[in-house]
């Protein structure tokens, strides 16, 4: 370390490497290694993403469990009236079950390195998801043709509310599938491991939405 004299006090001067307050040669950090005093944003680990997804799904399941309890309690009231299950809801149940099977095959194909095959299966899953939403809307039209509307009575309100809230959550799964398809088309070769993690999270969310609909369908069908 060299010193210079200013008046009577020696002032230390950094030579060579430098540090946070004393940059090295060519603006580099200690030992000239290009350190700039800042670190890039840290990405969450795959385990952190999975835990976050489980927390979100747990909150959704708890919400539907509370709504189901209210449905069962109110079904004993005097204002409760029977509602015939729309045929389109039966069709939509088969569609969402099929979509879960197709999505599982797509995830396995991706894990095996068959990206093009996985891409086609994911596209089919996305189309099935959109078909499910369309069937739910047509089911609402069937209810209206029966003279059953949201405010007709408590039972009809639950029919519309259950299917509507579930449909909104399924749209989140459709958005996740769209993001996964876009990622596979643009960035699969750049970061295949991250793409596979995304596929696992999307499939977990999708299968949960599938299971929730089966529960709601059976509840509305059996508990009249």
LUMDO-669578 format. One record per residue: x, y, z of N, C-alpha, C in turn; residue number from 0; residue in three letters. Coordinates in Angstrom, 1 decimal, always signed. Last residue first. Example, Ala and Ser with C-alpha at 12.3 -4.5 7.8 and 13.67 -1.06 7.14 Angstrom:
{rec {+12.8 -2.2 +7.1} {+13.7 -1.1 +7.1} {+12.9 +0.0 +7.9} 1 'Ser'}
{rec {+13.2 -5.7 +7.8} {+12.3 -4.5 +7.8} {+13.2 -3.3 +7.8} 0 'Ala'}
***
This chain:
{rec {-79.4 -33.7 -3.0} {-80.5 -32.8 -3.5} {-81.4 -32.3 -2.4} 223 'Unk'}
{rec {-76.6 -34.9 -3.4} {-77.2 -34.3 -2.3} {-78.2 -33.2 -2.7} 222 'Unk'}
{rec {-76.0 -35.8 -6.0} {-76.5 -36.8 -5.0} {-77.2 -36.0 -3.9} 221 'Unk'}
{rec {-75.2 -33.7 -7.6} {-76.0 -34.7 -8.2} {-76.7 -35.6 -7.1} 220 'Unk'}
{rec {-73.6 -32.0 -6.1} {-74.8 -31.4 -6.7} {-75.8 -32.5 -7.2} 219 'Unk'}
{rec {-71.6 -33.9 -5.4} {-72.4 -33.2 -4.4} {-73.7 -32.7 -4.9} 218 'Unk'}
{rec {-70.6 -34.6 -7.9} {-71.3 -35.6 -7.1} {-72.1 -35.0 -6.0} 217 'Unk'}
{rec {-69.5 -32.0 -8.6} {-70.5 -32.7 -9.5} {-71.3 -33.7 -8.7} 216 'Unk'}
{rec {-67.6 -31.6 -6.6} {-68.8 -30.7 -6.7} {-69.9 -31.3 -7.5} 215 'Unk'}
{rec {-65.8 -33.7 -7.1} {-66.5 -33.6 -5.8} {-67.7 -32.7 -5.9} 214 'Unk'}
{rec {-65.1 -33.0 -9.7} {-65.7 -34.3 -9.5} {-66.5 -34.3 -8.1} 213 'Unk'}
{rec {-63.8 -30.6 -9.2} {-65.0 -30.6 -10.0} {-65.8 -31.9 -9.8} 212 'Unk'}
{rec {-61.6 -31.4 -7.7} {-62.6 -30.5 -7.1} {-63.9 -30.5 -7.9} 211 'Unk'}
{rec {-60.2 -32.9 -9.6} {-60.7 -33.5 -8.4} {-61.8 -32.7 -7.7} 210 'Unk'}
{rec {-59.5 -30.8 -11.4} {-60.3 -31.9 -11.8} {-60.9 -32.6 -10.6} 209 'Unk'}
{rec {-57.9 -29.2 -9.8} {-59.2 -28.6 -10.3} {-60.1 -29.7 -10.8} 208 'Unk'}
{rec {-55.8 -31.0 -9.4} {-56.6 -30.6 -8.3} {-57.9 -30.0 -8.7} 207 'Unk'}
{rec {-54.8 -31.2 -12.0} {-55.4 -32.4 -11.4} {-56.2 -32.0 -10.2} 206 'Unk'}
{rec {-53.8 -28.5 -12.2} {-54.9 -29.0 -13.1} {-55.6 -30.2 -12.5} 205 'Unk'}
{rec {-51.8 -28.4 -10.4} {-52.9 -27.5 -10.3} {-54.1 -28.0 -11.0} 204 'Unk'}
{rec {-50.1 -30.4 -11.4} {-50.6 -30.5 -10.0} {-51.8 -29.6 -9.9} 203 'Unk'}
{rec {-49.5 -29.3 -13.9} {-50.3 -30.5 -13.8} {-50.8 -30.7 -12.4} 202 'Unk'}
{rec {-48.0 -27.0 -13.2} {-49.3 -26.9 -13.9} {-50.1 -28.1 -13.8} 201 'Unk'}
{rec {-45.8 -28.2 -11.9} {-46.7 -27.4 -11.2} {-48.0 -27.2 -11.9} 200 'Unk'}
{rec {-44.7 -29.7 -14.1} {-45.1 -30.4 -12.8} {-46.1 -29.5 -12.0} 199 'Unk'}
{rec {-44.0 -27.7 -15.9} {-45.0 -28.7 -16.2} {-45.5 -29.4 -15.0} 198 'Unk'}
{rec {-42.0 -26.3 -14.4} {-43.3 -25.6 -14.7} {-44.4 -26.6 -15.1} 197 'Unk'}
{rec {-40.1 -28.4 -14.5} {-40.7 -27.9 -13.2} {-42.0 -27.2 -13.4} 196 'Unk'}
{rec {-39.6 -28.3 -17.2} {-40.1 -29.5 -16.6} {-40.7 -29.2 -15.3} 195 'Unk'}
{rec {-38.4 -25.8 -17.5} {-39.7 -26.1 -18.2} {-40.3 -27.3 -17.6} 194 'Unk'}
{rec {-36.1 -26.2 -16.1} {-37.1 -25.2 -15.5} {-38.4 -25.5 -16.2} 193 'Unk'}
{rec {-34.8 -28.0 -17.8} {-35.1 -28.4 -16.4} {-36.2 -27.5 -15.8} 192 'Unk'}
{rec {-34.4 -26.6 -20.2} {-35.3 -27.7 -20.1} {-35.7 -28.1 -18.7} 191 'Unk'}
{rec {-33.5 -23.9 -21.3} {-33.6 -24.3 -19.9} {-34.7 -25.4 -19.7} 190 'Unk'}
{rec {-33.2 -23.8 -24.0} {-32.4 -23.0 -23.2} {-32.4 -23.4 -21.8} 189 'Unk'}
{rec {-35.1 -25.4 -25.2} {-33.7 -25.8 -25.4} {-32.8 -25.0 -24.5} 188 'Unk'}
{rec {-37.5 -24.0 -24.5} {-37.2 -25.3 -24.0} {-35.8 -25.7 -24.1} 187 'Unk'}
{rec {-38.3 -21.5 -25.3} {-37.2 -21.6 -24.4} {-36.9 -23.0 -23.9} 186 'Unk'}
{rec {-40.5 -21.5 -27.2} {-39.5 -20.5 -27.3} {-38.2 -20.8 -26.5} 185 'Unk'}
{rec {-42.2 -23.6 -26.7} {-41.9 -23.2 -28.1} {-40.7 -22.3 -28.2} 184 'Unk'}
{rec {-42.3 -23.8 -24.0} {-41.8 -24.9 -24.7} {-41.4 -24.5 -26.2} 183 'Unk'}
{rec {-43.6 -21.3 -23.4} {-42.2 -21.6 -22.9} {-41.6 -22.7 -23.7} 182 'Unk'}
{rec {-46.1 -21.8 -24.5} {-45.2 -20.7 -25.0} {-43.8 -20.9 -24.6} 181 'Unk'}
{rec {-47.0 -23.9 -22.8} {-46.8 -24.1 -24.3} {-45.9 -23.0 -24.9} 180 'Unk'}
{rec {-47.0 -22.5 -20.4} {-46.1 -23.7 -20.6} {-45.9 -24.0 -22.1} 179 'Unk'}
{rec {-49.0 -20.6 -20.8} {-47.6 -20.2 -20.5} {-46.6 -21.3 -20.8} 178 'Unk'}
{rec {-51.2 -22.3 -21.2} {-50.7 -21.4 -22.2} {-49.3 -20.9 -22.0} 177 'Unk'}
{rec {-51.3 -23.5 -18.7} {-51.0 -24.3 -19.8} {-50.6 -23.4 -21.0} 176 'Unk'}
{rec {-52.0 -21.2 -17.1} {-50.8 -21.9 -16.9} {-50.4 -22.8 -18.0} 175 'Unk'}
{rec {-54.5 -20.6 -18.2} {-53.4 -19.6 -18.4} {-52.1 -20.3 -18.1} 174 'Unk'}
{rec {-55.8 -22.9 -17.3} {-55.7 -22.7 -18.7} {-54.6 -21.7 -19.0} 173 'Unk'}
{rec {-55.7 -22.4 -14.5} {-55.0 -23.6 -15.1} {-54.8 -23.4 -16.6} 172 'Unk'}
{rec {-57.4 -20.2 -14.4} {-56.0 -20.1 -14.0} {-55.2 -21.2 -14.5} 171 'Unk'}
{rec {-59.7 -21.4 -15.2} {-59.1 -20.4 -16.1} {-57.7 -20.1 -15.8} 170 'Unk'}
{rec {-60.4 -22.7 -12.9} {-59.9 -23.5 -14.0} {-59.2 -22.6 -15.1} 169 'Unk'}
{rec {-61.3 -20.6 -11.4} {-60.1 -21.2 -11.0} {-59.5 -22.1 -12.1} 168 'Unk'}
{rec {-63.7 -20.1 -12.8} {-62.7 -19.1 -12.7} {-61.3 -19.6 -12.3} 167 'Unk'}
{rec {-65.0 -22.6 -12.4} {-64.6 -22.2 -13.7} {-63.6 -21.1 -13.7} 166 'Unk'}
{rec {-65.6 -22.4 -9.6} {-64.7 -23.4 -10.1} {-64.2 -23.1 -11.5} 165 'Unk'}
{rec {-67.4 -20.3 -9.7} {-66.1 -20.2 -8.9} {-65.1 -21.2 -9.4} 164 'Unk'}
{rec {-69.5 -21.5 -11.2} {-68.8 -20.3 -11.6} {-67.4 -20.1 -11.0} 163 'Unk'}
{rec {-70.3 -23.8 -9.9} {-69.7 -23.9 -11.2} {-69.0 -22.7 -11.6} 162 'Unk'}
{rec {-71.2 -22.5 -7.4} {-70.1 -23.6 -7.4} {-69.5 -23.7 -8.8} 161 'Unk'}
{rec {-73.1 -20.7 -8.4} {-71.9 -20.3 -7.7} {-70.8 -21.3 -7.7} 160 'Unk'}
{rec {-75.1 -22.3 -9.6} {-74.4 -21.2 -10.4} {-73.1 -20.9 -9.7} 159 'Unk'}
{rec {-75.8 -23.9 -7.4} {-75.5 -24.5 -8.7} {-74.6 -23.5 -9.5} 158 'Unk'}
{rec {-76.5 -22.1 -5.4} {-75.3 -22.9 -5.2} {-74.9 -23.5 -6.6} 157 'Unk'}
{rec {-78.9 -21.1 -6.5} {-77.7 -20.2 -6.2} {-76.4 -21.0 -6.1} 156 'Unk'}
{rec {-80.5 -23.3 -6.4} {-80.1 -22.8 -7.7} {-78.9 -21.9 -7.6} 155 'Unk'}
{rec {-80.8 -23.5 -3.6} {-80.2 -24.6 -4.4} {-79.7 -24.1 -5.7} 154 'Unk'}
{rec {-82.1 -21.0 -2.9} {-80.8 -21.3 -2.4} {-80.1 -22.4 -3.2} 153 'Unk'}
{rec {-83.7 -19.7 -5.9} {-83.8 -20.2 -4.5} {-82.4 -20.7 -4.1} 152 'Unk'}
{rec {-83.2 -17.7 -7.9} {-84.5 -18.4 -7.8} {-84.7 -19.0 -6.4} 151 'Unk'}
{rec {-80.9 -16.4 -8.6} {-81.7 -15.9 -7.4} {-83.0 -16.6 -7.2} 150 'Unk'}
{rec {-80.0 -17.8 -10.9} {-79.2 -17.6 -9.7} {-80.0 -17.3 -8.4} 149 'Unk'}
{rec {-82.7 -19.8 -12.1} {-81.8 -18.8 -12.2} {-81.0 -18.6 -10.9} 148 'Unk'}
{rec {-84.6 -21.9 -14.0} {-83.8 -21.9 -12.8} {-82.7 -20.9 -13.0} 147 'Unk'}
{rec {-86.1 -22.6 -16.2} {-86.6 -21.5 -15.3} {-85.9 -21.4 -14.0} 146 'Unk'}
{rec {-84.9 -24.2 -17.9} {-85.7 -24.9 -16.9} {-86.4 -23.8 -16.0} 145 'Unk'}
{rec {-83.2 -22.5 -19.2} {-84.4 -23.0 -19.9} {-85.3 -23.7 -19.0} 144 'Unk'}
{rec {-81.3 -22.1 -17.2} {-82.2 -21.0 -17.5} {-83.4 -21.5 -18.3} 143 'Unk'}
{rec {-80.0 -24.6 -17.4} {-80.7 -24.2 -16.2} {-81.7 -23.1 -16.4} 142 'Unk'}
{rec {-79.0 -24.4 -20.0} {-80.0 -25.4 -19.7} {-80.7 -25.1 -18.4} 141 'Unk'}
{rec {-77.2 -22.4 -19.6} {-78.3 -22.1 -20.5} {-79.4 -23.2 -20.2} 140 'Unk'}
{rec {-75.3 -23.7 -17.9} {-76.1 -22.5 -17.4} {-77.3 -22.2 -18.2} 139 'Unk'}
{rec {-74.3 -25.4 -19.9} {-75.1 -26.0 -18.7} {-75.9 -24.9 -18.0} 138 'Unk'}
{rec {-72.9 -23.7 -21.4} {-74.1 -24.3 -22.0} {-75.0 -24.9 -20.9} 137 'Unk'}
{rec {-70.9 -23.2 -19.6} {-71.7 -22.1 -20.0} {-73.0 -22.6 -20.6} 136 'Unk'}
{rec {-69.8 -25.8 -19.5} {-70.3 -25.2 -18.3} {-71.3 -24.0 -18.6} 135 'Unk'}
{rec {-68.8 -26.0 -22.1} {-69.9 -26.9 -21.6} {-70.6 -26.4 -20.4} 134 'Unk'}
{rec {-66.8 -24.1 -22.1} {-67.9 -23.9 -23.0} {-69.1 -24.8 -22.5} 133 'Unk'}
{rec {-65.0 -25.3 -20.2} {-65.6 -24.0 -19.9} {-66.9 -23.8 -20.8} 132 'Unk'}
{rec {-64.3 -27.6 -21.7} {-65.0 -27.7 -20.4} {-65.7 -26.4 -20.1} 131 'Unk'}
{rec {-63.0 -26.5 -23.9} {-64.3 -27.1 -24.1} {-65.1 -27.3 -22.8} 130 'Unk'}
{rec {-60.7 -25.6 -22.6} {-61.6 -24.6 -23.1} {-63.0 -25.2 -23.4} 129 'Unk'}
{rec {-59.7 -28.1 -22.0} {-60.0 -27.2 -20.9} {-61.0 -26.1 -21.4} 128 'Unk'}
{rec {-59.2 -29.1 -24.5} {-60.2 -29.8 -23.6} {-60.6 -28.9 -22.5} 127 'Unk'}
{rec {-57.2 -27.4 -25.3} {-58.5 -27.4 -26.1} {-59.6 -28.1 -25.2} 126 'Unk'}
{rec {-55.2 -28.2 -23.5} {-55.7 -26.8 -23.5} {-57.1 -26.7 -24.2} 125 'Unk'}
{rec {-54.8 -30.8 -24.3} {-55.3 -30.5 -23.0} {-55.9 -29.1 -22.9} 124 'Unk'}
{rec {-53.7 -30.4 -26.9} {-55.0 -31.1 -26.7} {-55.6 -30.8 -25.4} 123 'Unk'}
{rec {-51.3 -29.2 -26.1} {-52.3 -28.4 -26.9} {-53.7 -29.1 -26.9} 122 'Unk'}
{rec {-50.1 -31.3 -24.9} {-50.5 -30.1 -24.1} {-51.5 -29.2 -24.8} 121 'Unk'}
{rec {-49.7 -33.0 -27.1} {-50.6 -33.4 -26.0} {-51.0 -32.2 -25.1} 120 'Unk'}
{rec {-47.8 -31.4 -28.5} {-49.1 -31.8 -29.1} {-50.1 -32.2 -28.0} 119 'Unk'}
{rec {-45.7 -31.4 -26.7} {-46.3 -30.2 -27.1} {-47.7 -30.4 -27.7} 118 'Unk'}
{rec {-45.0 -34.1 -26.5} {-45.5 -33.4 -25.3} {-46.2 -32.1 -25.7} 117 'Unk'}
{rec {-43.9 -34.4 -29.1} {-45.1 -35.2 -28.7} {-45.7 -34.5 -27.5} 116 'Unk'}
{rec {-41.7 -32.6 -28.8} {-42.7 -32.4 -29.8} {-44.0 -33.1 -29.5} 115 'Unk'}
{rec {-40.2 -33.8 -26.7} {-40.8 -32.5 -26.6} {-41.9 -32.2 -27.6} 114 'Unk'}
{rec {-39.3 -36.3 -25.3} {-40.0 -36.2 -26.5} {-40.9 -34.9 -26.5} 113 'Unk'}
{rec {-38.0 -36.6 -22.8} {-37.3 -35.9 -23.9} {-38.0 -35.8 -25.2} 112 'Unk'}
{rec {-39.3 -37.7 -20.8} {-38.6 -38.6 -21.6} {-37.8 -37.9 -22.7} 111 'Unk'}
{rec {-40.7 -35.5 -19.8} {-39.6 -36.0 -19.0} {-38.8 -37.0 -19.8} 110 'Unk'}
{rec {-42.6 -35.2 -21.9} {-41.6 -34.2 -21.7} {-40.4 -34.7 -20.9} 109 'Unk'}
{rec {-44.1 -37.5 -21.5} {-43.4 -37.4 -22.7} {-42.3 -36.3 -22.6} 108 'Unk'}
{rec {-45.2 -36.9 -19.0} {-44.3 -38.1 -19.1} {-43.5 -38.0 -20.4} 107 'Unk'}
{rec {-46.9 -34.8 -19.7} {-45.8 -34.6 -18.7} {-44.7 -35.7 -18.8} 106 'Unk'}
{rec {-48.6 -36.0 -21.4} {-47.8 -35.0 -21.9} {-46.6 -34.7 -21.0} 105 'Unk'}
{rec {-49.9 -37.8 -19.7} {-49.1 -38.3 -20.8} {-48.2 -37.3 -21.3} 104 'Unk'}
{rec {-51.2 -35.9 -18.1} {-50.3 -36.7 -17.5} {-49.4 -37.4 -18.6} 103 'Unk'}
{rec {-53.0 -34.7 -20.0} {-51.9 -33.9 -19.4} {-50.8 -34.8 -18.8} 102 'Unk'}
{rec {-54.7 -36.9 -20.5} {-53.8 -36.3 -21.6} {-52.7 -35.5 -21.0} 101 'Unk'}
{rec {-55.9 -37.1 -18.0} {-55.1 -38.2 -18.5} {-54.2 -37.7 -19.6} 100 'Unk'}
{rec {-57.2 -34.6 -17.8} {-56.1 -34.9 -16.8} {-55.3 -36.1 -17.3} 99 'Unk'}
{rec {-59.0 -34.7 -19.9} {-57.9 -33.7 -20.0} {-56.8 -34.1 -19.0} 98 'Unk'}
{rec {-60.9 -36.6 -19.0} {-60.0 -36.9 -20.1} {-58.8 -36.0 -20.2} 97 'Unk'}
{rec {-62.1 -35.1 -17.0} {-61.4 -36.3 -16.7} {-60.4 -36.7 -17.8} 96 'Unk'}
{rec {-63.2 -33.1 -18.6} {-62.1 -32.7 -17.7} {-61.4 -33.9 -17.1} 95 'Unk'}
{rec {-65.1 -34.6 -20.0} {-64.1 -33.8 -20.7} {-62.9 -33.5 -19.8} 94 'Unk'}
{rec {-66.9 -35.6 -18.1} {-66.0 -36.5 -18.9} {-64.9 -35.8 -19.6} 93 'Unk'}
{rec {-67.9 -33.2 -17.3} {-67.2 -34.0 -16.3} {-66.3 -35.0 -17.1} 92 'Unk'}
{rec {-69.3 -32.2 -19.5} {-68.1 -31.5 -19.1} {-67.2 -32.3 -18.1} 91 'Unk'}
{rec {-71.4 -34.0 -19.5} {-70.4 -34.0 -20.6} {-69.1 -33.4 -20.2} 90 'Unk'}
{rec {-72.7 -33.2 -17.2} {-72.3 -34.6 -17.3} {-71.2 -34.7 -18.4} 89 'Unk'}
{rec {-73.4 -30.6 -18.0} {-72.4 -30.8 -16.8} {-71.9 -32.2 -16.8} 88 'Unk'}
{rec {-75.2 -31.0 -20.0} {-73.9 -30.5 -20.3} {-72.9 -30.6 -19.2} 87 'Unk'}
{rec {-77.5 -31.8 -18.6} {-76.7 -32.8 -19.3} {-75.3 -32.3 -19.7} 86 'Unk'}
{rec {-78.0 -30.5 -15.3} {-77.9 -30.3 -16.8} {-77.1 -31.3 -17.4} 85 'Unk'}
{rec {-80.0 -31.9 -12.8} {-78.6 -31.8 -13.3} {-78.6 -31.6 -14.8} 84 'Unk'}
{rec {-82.7 -30.1 -11.5} {-82.3 -31.2 -12.4} {-80.9 -30.9 -12.9} 83 'Unk'}
{rec {-83.2 -29.3 -8.2} {-82.7 -28.8 -9.5} {-82.2 -30.0 -10.3} 82 'Unk'}
{rec {-85.6 -28.9 -5.5} {-84.7 -29.7 -6.4} {-84.4 -29.0 -7.7} 81 'Unk'}
{rec {-85.2 -26.3 -3.1} {-86.0 -26.9 -4.1} {-85.1 -27.8 -5.0} 80 'Unk'}
{rec {-85.5 -24.9 +0.1} {-84.7 -25.7 -0.8} {-85.6 -26.4 -1.8} 79 'Unk'}
{rec {-86.9 -23.6 +2.0} {-86.8 -22.9 +0.7} {-86.0 -23.8 -0.3} 78 'Unk'}
{rec {-86.5 -25.0 +4.4} {-87.8 -25.1 +3.7} {-87.8 -24.5 +2.3} 77 'Unk'}
{rec {-83.3 -26.7 +4.6} {-84.2 -25.6 +4.8} {-85.5 -25.8 +4.0} 76 'Unk'}
{rec {-81.4 -28.5 +4.2} {-82.5 -29.0 +5.0} {-83.5 -27.9 +5.2} 75 'Unk'}
{rec {-79.4 -27.3 +2.8} {-80.2 -28.2 +2.0} {-81.4 -28.7 +2.8} 74 'Unk'}
{rec {-77.7 -25.9 +4.5} {-78.8 -25.2 +4.0} {-79.8 -26.1 +3.2} 73 'Unk'}
{rec {-75.7 -27.9 +4.9} {-76.5 -27.4 +6.1} {-77.8 -26.7 +5.5} 72 'Unk'}
{rec {-74.6 -28.3 +2.4} {-75.3 -29.4 +3.1} {-76.2 -28.9 +4.2} 71 'Unk'}
{rec {-73.6 -25.7 +1.9} {-74.6 -26.3 +1.0} {-75.3 -27.4 +1.7} 70 'Unk'}
{rec {-71.7 -25.4 +3.9} {-72.8 -24.5 +3.9} {-73.9 -25.1 +3.0} 69 'Unk'}
{rec {-69.9 -27.4 +3.1} {-70.5 -27.5 +4.4} {-71.8 -26.6 +4.4} 68 'Unk'}
{rec {-69.1 -26.2 +0.6} {-69.8 -27.5 +0.6} {-70.5 -27.7 +1.9} 67 'Unk'}
{rec {-67.7 -24.0 +1.5} {-68.9 -23.8 +0.7} {-69.7 -25.1 +0.7} 66 'Unk'}
{rec {-65.6 -25.3 +2.8} {-66.5 -24.4 +3.6} {-67.8 -24.2 +2.9} 65 'Unk'}
{rec {-64.4 -26.5 +0.6} {-64.9 -27.4 +1.7} {-65.9 -26.6 +2.6} 64 'Unk'}
{rec {-63.6 -24.4 -0.9} {-64.6 -25.2 -1.4} {-65.2 -26.1 -0.3} 63 'Unk'}
{rec {-61.5 -23.4 +0.9} {-62.7 -22.6 +0.5} {-63.8 -23.4 +0.0} 62 'Unk'}
{rec {-59.8 -25.6 +1.0} {-60.5 -25.2 +2.2} {-61.7 -24.3 +1.9} 61 'Unk'}
{rec {-58.9 -25.5 -1.7} {-59.6 -26.7 -1.2} {-60.4 -26.3 +0.1} 60 'Unk'}
{rec {-57.5 -23.0 -1.7} {-58.6 -23.2 -2.6} {-59.5 -24.4 -2.1} 59 'Unk'}
{rec {-55.5 -23.5 +0.2} {-56.4 -22.5 +0.5} {-57.7 -22.6 -0.4} 58 'Unk'}
{rec {-54.1 -25.6 -1.1} {-54.7 -25.9 +0.2} {-55.8 -24.8 +0.5} 57 'Unk'}
{rec {-53.1 -24.2 -3.3} {-54.1 -25.3 -3.5} {-54.8 -25.6 -2.2} 56 'Unk'}
{rec {-51.2 -22.5 -2.0} {-52.4 -22.0 -2.8} {-53.5 -23.0 -3.0} 55 'Unk'}
{rec {-49.5 -24.5 -0.9} {-50.2 -23.5 -0.1} {-51.4 -22.9 -0.8} 54 'Unk'}
{rec {-48.6 -25.7 -3.2} {-49.3 -26.5 -2.3} {-50.1 -25.6 -1.3} 53 'Unk'}
{rec {-47.2 -23.6 -4.4} {-48.3 -24.1 -5.1} {-49.2 -24.9 -4.1} 52 'Unk'}
{rec {-45.1 -23.2 -2.5} {-46.1 -22.1 -2.8} {-47.3 -22.7 -3.4} 51 'Unk'}
{rec {-43.8 -25.7 -2.7} {-44.5 -25.3 -1.5} {-45.5 -24.2 -1.7} 50 'Unk'}
{rec {-42.9 -25.4 -5.4} {-43.8 -26.5 -5.0} {-44.5 -26.2 -3.7} 49 'Unk'}
{rec {-41.1 -23.3 -5.1} {-42.2 -23.2 -6.0} {-43.3 -24.2 -5.7} 48 'Unk'}
{rec {-39.2 -24.4 -3.4} {-40.0 -23.2 -3.0} {-41.2 -23.0 -3.8} 47 'Unk'}
{rec {-38.2 -26.4 -5.0} {-38.9 -26.8 -3.7} {-39.8 -25.6 -3.3} 46 'Unk'}
{rec {-36.8 -25.0 -6.9} {-38.0 -25.8 -7.3} {-38.8 -26.1 -6.1} 45 'Unk'}
{rec {-36.0 -21.7 -5.5} {-35.7 -23.1 -5.8} {-36.9 -23.8 -6.2} 44 'Unk'}
{rec {-36.2 -18.4 -7.0} {-36.6 -19.4 -6.0} {-36.2 -20.8 -6.5} 43 'Unk'}
{rec {-33.3 -16.5 -7.9} {-34.5 -17.2 -8.3} {-34.9 -18.2 -7.2} 42 'Unk'}
{rec {-32.1 -13.3 -7.2} {-32.0 -14.7 -6.9} {-33.4 -15.4 -7.2} 41 'Unk'}
{rec {-30.7 -10.9 -9.4} {-31.8 -11.4 -8.6} {-31.8 -12.9 -8.4} 40 'Unk'}
{rec {-27.1 -10.3 -9.0} {-28.3 -10.5 -9.8} {-29.5 -11.0 -8.9} 39 'Unk'}
{rec {-25.4 -8.0 -6.9} {-25.7 -9.3 -7.3} {-27.0 -9.4 -8.1} 38 'Unk'}
{rec {-22.8 -5.5 -7.0} {-24.2 -5.9 -7.0} {-24.3 -7.3 -7.5} 37 'Unk'}
{rec {-20.1 -4.9 -7.3} {-20.8 -4.5 -6.0} {-22.2 -4.9 -6.0} 36 'Unk'}
{rec {-18.8 -5.8 -9.4} {-19.3 -4.5 -9.5} {-20.1 -4.1 -8.3} 35 'Unk'}
{rec {-15.9 -7.6 -10.4} {-16.9 -7.4 -9.3} {-17.4 -6.0 -9.4} 34 'Unk'}
{rec {-13.8 -8.3 -12.1} {-15.1 -7.8 -12.7} {-16.2 -7.6 -11.7} 33 'Unk'}
{rec {-11.4 -8.9 -10.9} {-12.2 -10.0 -11.3} {-13.6 -9.5 -11.8} 32 'Unk'}
{rec {-9.2 -7.4 -9.7} {-9.6 -7.3 -11.1} {-10.5 -8.3 -11.7} 31 'Unk'}
{rec {-8.9 -7.7 -7.1} {-8.1 -8.6 -7.9} {-8.5 -8.5 -9.4} 30 'Unk'}
{rec {-12.1 -6.4 -6.5} {-10.9 -6.9 -6.0} {-10.2 -7.9 -6.9} 29 'Unk'}
{rec {-13.4 -5.0 -9.7} {-13.4 -5.1 -8.2} {-12.1 -5.7 -7.7} 28 'Unk'}
{rec {-12.8 -2.6 -12.3} {-13.1 -3.9 -11.8} {-12.9 -4.0 -10.2} 27 'Unk'}
{rec {-12.0 -0.4 -13.6} {-13.3 -0.4 -13.0} {-13.7 -1.7 -12.4} 26 'Unk'}
{rec {-9.4 -0.9 -14.5} {-10.5 -0.9 -15.5} {-11.8 -1.0 -14.8} 25 'Unk'}
{rec {-8.3 -2.1 -11.3} {-8.0 -1.6 -12.7} {-9.2 -1.8 -13.6} 24 'Unk'}
{rec {-10.8 -1.7 -8.7} {-9.5 -2.1 -9.2} {-9.3 -1.5 -10.6} 23 'Unk'}
{rec {-12.3 +0.8 -6.6} {-12.3 -0.1 -7.7} {-10.9 -0.4 -8.2} 22 'Unk'}
{rec {-13.0 +1.1 -3.5} {-11.8 +1.3 -4.3} {-11.8 +0.4 -5.5} 21 'Unk'}
{rec {-15.3 +0.3 -2.2} {-15.0 +1.8 -2.3} {-13.8 +2.1 -3.1} 20 'Unk'}
{rec {-15.0 -2.5 -2.6} {-16.3 -1.8 -2.8} {-16.2 -0.3 -3.0} 19 'Unk'}
{rec {-11.7 -2.5 -4.1} {-12.8 -3.1 -3.3} {-14.1 -2.4 -3.5} 18 'Unk'}
{rec {-8.4 -3.2 -5.3} {-9.5 -2.4 -5.0} {-10.5 -3.2 -4.2} 17 'Unk'}
{rec {-5.8 -4.2 -6.7} {-7.1 -4.9 -6.6} {-8.3 -4.0 -6.4} 16 'Unk'}
{rec {-3.9 -1.5 -7.2} {-4.1 -2.9 -7.8} {-5.6 -3.3 -7.6} 15 'Unk'}
{rec {-3.8 +0.3 -4.3} {-3.1 +0.0 -5.5} {-3.5 -1.4 -6.0} 14 'Unk'}
{rec {-5.3 +2.9 -2.5} {-5.4 +1.5 -2.9} {-4.6 +1.3 -4.2} 13 'Unk'}
{rec {-3.8 +5.0 -0.1} {-4.3 +4.8 -1.5} {-4.2 +3.4 -1.9} 12 'Unk'}
{rec {-4.1 +6.9 +2.9} {-3.9 +5.6 +2.2} {-4.5 +5.6 +0.8} 11 'Unk'}
{rec {-2.4 +9.8 +3.7} {-3.7 +9.3 +3.1} {-3.5 +8.0 +2.4} 10 'Unk'}
{rec {-0.9 +11.3 +6.5} {-0.8 +10.4 +5.4} {-2.2 +9.8 +5.0} 9 'Unk'}
{rec {-0.9 +14.7 +7.3} {-1.6 +13.4 +7.5} {-1.4 +12.5 +6.3} 8 'Unk'}
{rec {+0.0 +17.2 +6.8} {+0.8 +16.4 +7.7} {+0.3 +15.0 +7.9} 7 'Unk'}
{rec {-0.7 +17.8 +3.6} {-0.4 +18.5 +4.8} {+0.5 +17.7 +5.7} 6 'Unk'}
{rec {-0.7 +14.8 +2.5} {-1.5 +16.0 +2.3} {-1.4 +16.8 +3.6} 5 'Unk'}
{rec {+1.2 +12.4 +1.0} {+1.2 +13.3 +2.1} {+0.3 +14.5 +1.7} 4 'Unk'}
{rec {+0.4 +8.9 +0.3} {+0.8 +10.3 -0.1} {+0.6 +11.2 +1.0} 3 'Unk'}
{rec {+1.5 +5.5 +0.2} {+0.9 +6.7 +0.9} {+1.3 +7.9 +0.2} 2 'Unk'}
{rec {+0.7 +2.1 -0.9} {+1.4 +3.4 -1.0} {+0.7 +4.4 -0.2} 1 'Unk'}
{rec {+0.9 -1.2 +0.0} {+0.0 +0.0 +0.0} {+0.9 +1.2 +0.0} 0 'Unk'}
***
